Amino acid sequence: MPSTAEQSPPASRSSAGPLPGAGVAALGPGSGGAGVRAPPMDAPGAPEGPPPPAGDDPAASARETPNRLSKEQLFVLISAASMNLGCMMSYSILGPFFPKEAEKKGASNTVIGMIFGCYALFELLASLFFGKYLVQIGAKFMFVSGMFVSGGVTILFGLLDQVPDGPVFIALCFLVRITDAISFAAAITASFSILAKAFPNHVATVLGSLEIFSGLGLVLGPPLGGFLYQSFGYEVPFILLGCIILLMVPLTMYILPSYEESNPGQHSFWKLISLPKVALLTFIITSLSSCFGFLDPTLSLFVLKKFNLPAGHVGLVFLGLALSYTISSPLCGLLSDKIPHLRKWFLVFGNIITAGCYMLLGPVPVLHIQSQLWLLVLMLVIIGISSGMSIIPTFPEIISCAHENGFEEGLSTLALVSGLFSAMWSVGAFMGPTLGGFLYEKIGFEWAAAVQGLWALTSGLLMGLFYLLEYSRRRRRSKVHSILDTEAEQRALLPDENQP
């Protein structure tokens, strides 16, 4: 979700994606909520074998209808899509008018920035907690309660103009914003886990498609909020949107299947992130989230200053990034599921392309290229596509790596991965605008964007180096095994020399 500091993949956020945003070709549900190990990543077409009887288990039902959505899968999609759309609109609605209202209530620019920034910090902490204890709390309960609290605090945000100016207003802004971040972390962590369980072989496709709703929320939130604010005042945008989210809660409670496990699992975040491949993948997640967040405090100022655009047209510049990411994410997810070995190419070249585009956003002065509006918009469009290439494969790659290193194939591992993904996205969402604003002030947008691009370039090159070393080790092991097999065959075929 490419236009705000806390966007997630898909998931992120939504849905994030992030979505806020990823797939699981290596998972398959079995009895008791455990997964069945899938064929290797380089063998996407390997048969899965006959599915077990479905019974009343929604995960088994998903397995039973691989070519068509089951009722349970459809309900999961509806629930996740409504959460992505509602929560992303709730987040992005603040942008057009809240800073001006906060200034009237005695908040400085620094405090306003902290009110926005605390969201990512507390989402980071909450994601780690909810990812660790999702099995004990329950995935459905966490999802529904996260939506309920998010709707409630959105309404409360609309009532803050009634409180006294100064410290009371500022303290309540922080309290409501932090509560909203915690509730969103609960909902998105549960959403990732439920989707990975419901779509064991197609989660990249599903979560990539759900980025459409995250993108819509981020695109529709600011203009809708601005229109309602101008027409009806400060309270109406928050109250209306909060009520819509609350109305989704009973529907979600009714239609969302229950995916529960009795075994919480024995592994921790620290064991997961200590795996070298997972550490590199989290670095990619953080770098791309930071790249998105960098643009929030800097791009609009640069466009207004450089091209003298009317303030109303600045949002159209952001649309190039948001729409290209939203449109490309489903395709990247589909390719990640259908051709799993493409993921490594997406991860490496997606980051390298993103880095090159950030060098050309300004462009960086050493290139001696004149800054043009069409070039800026083109680079933002390409960044949206390359970011989709890089973000979507991270989730399935982390899960595959976890299973290869002994993590259980069940909801507990999916929860750990979901929490880790959301947490690392939040780290970048906090660092991007913070460092971006500082660098913009010190060295200007052109050099600041180039520095930000170096982060993506570093993560892409490190990931490429890791895959080369992994390929080299695999090839050496293959040669050793081939030699050993040949020697064994020769010993079996040659007569025993010691026999009379």
Secondary structure, DSSP 8 states (H G I E B T S, - for coil): -TTSTT--SSTBTTT-BTTT----TT--B-GGG-B-----TT-TT---------TT-HHHHHHH-TTS--HHHHHHHHHHHHHHHHHHHHHHTTTTTHHHHHHHTT--HHHHHHHHHHHHHHHHHHHHHHHHHHHHH-HHHHHHHHHHHHHHHHHHHTTGGGS-TTHHHHHHHHHHHHHHHHHHHHHHHHHHHHHHHH-TTTHHHHHHHHHHHHHHHHHHHHHHHHHHHHHH-SHHHHHHHHHHHHHHHHHHHHHS-----S---S--HHHHHTSHHHHHHHHHHHHHHHHHHHHHHHHHHHHHHHH---HHHHHHHHHHHHHHHHHHHHHHHHHHHHSTTHHHHHHHHHHHHHHHHHHHHTT-GGG-----HHHHHHHHHHHHHHHHHHHTTHHHHHHHHHHHTT--SSHHHHHHHHHHHHHHHHHHHHHHHHHHHHHHHHHHHHHHHHHHHHHHHHHHHHHHHHHHHHHHHHHHHHHHHHHHHHHHHHHHHS--TT--
